């Protein structure tokens, strides 16, 4: 069964770039059947979708974060990554990666839901 | 941008009682709605997709209904392990994904 595991620094300084990686095991990021997504959850708050990437490299980002977010995929390592620039304390959160099945209708392929999640990694922004 | 509003924010119930959670969308999302359960310190778990389909391994006491803008998650008889936070999630026509603010089901 597919498993996802987040990794990266737990502490990032303000104004720097947060970088996280999600390693996929038991499945392939090259599969056209899935998008690969990042979600975050600030302490004591709800879930916020950050963005996703398709195996082809096409991406879609939350408009509120779009200017600072880059999601990329490394098929050779079966990983996908998140970069969030110019971080502030408001970016302190648990960051999750998740698998998103691709559904198809007359408009083409589209993302749907998150069916497999990583355990999450806590990132604190502080000097 | 479609906004999902969940109500109530907190639901205080006893084991064995029926829980009814609401998720309202600011515009129609057809049946593209999912529900997740999250327990403290854990990642969310998919419960319901396409408004009314249970995900693999989800007990039959969980059911979803609705379409368009109004959706409901029902837990027919609360088990001790069901006390958690529940989120709804939708996908928009342009591909963005959105979560509701969550409903906490707590023990009364």
Interface residues (C-beta under 8 A of the other chain):
Chain A: X37 X39 X46 X47 X48 X49 X52 X60 X62 X63 X96 X100 X107 X110 X111 X112 X113 X114 X115 X117 X118 X119 X120
Chain B: X1 X32 X34 X36 X38 X42 X43 X44 X45 X46 X49 X55 X87 X89 X91 X93 X95 X96 X97 X98 X99 X100 X101 X102
